[in-house]
Amino acid sequence: QVQLVESGGGLVQPGGSLRLSCAASRMTLSLYGMAWYRQAPGKQRELVAIITSDKSTNYADAVKGRFTISRDDAKNTVYLQMNSLKPEDTAVYYCNAQRLGANYWGQGTQVTVSS
């Protein structure tokens, strides 16, 4: 069974940075489109960033210019570099993998932006 494990979340002050990692196992990462989603308390899960198998990227308007998604297929890992963090970025961040109708999720990692 495909497994996605997120790490790198935590508590950070406004304006700070974090880098999230998503380690994939039992899959060939290079074949999958990968994405980061987030879900804040009381809100629906929303798409943050996407990276395709050919490394094209797209971002939600709320994070453009601040977040960067990348992938290292040799390490079977996807990253989300988050800079200039704001309190409204506080959420559980989830890694997602999709290919040919298959859809996999990680367990999530908490990001809290607060002074």
Buried (B, 14 or more C-beta within 10 A) or exposed (E): EBEBBBBBBEEBEEEBEBEBBBBBEEBEBEEBBBBBBBBBEEEEBEBBBBBBBEEEEEBBEEBEEBBBBBBEBEEBBBBBBBBEBEEEBBBBBBBBBBBEEEEBBBEBBEBBBEE
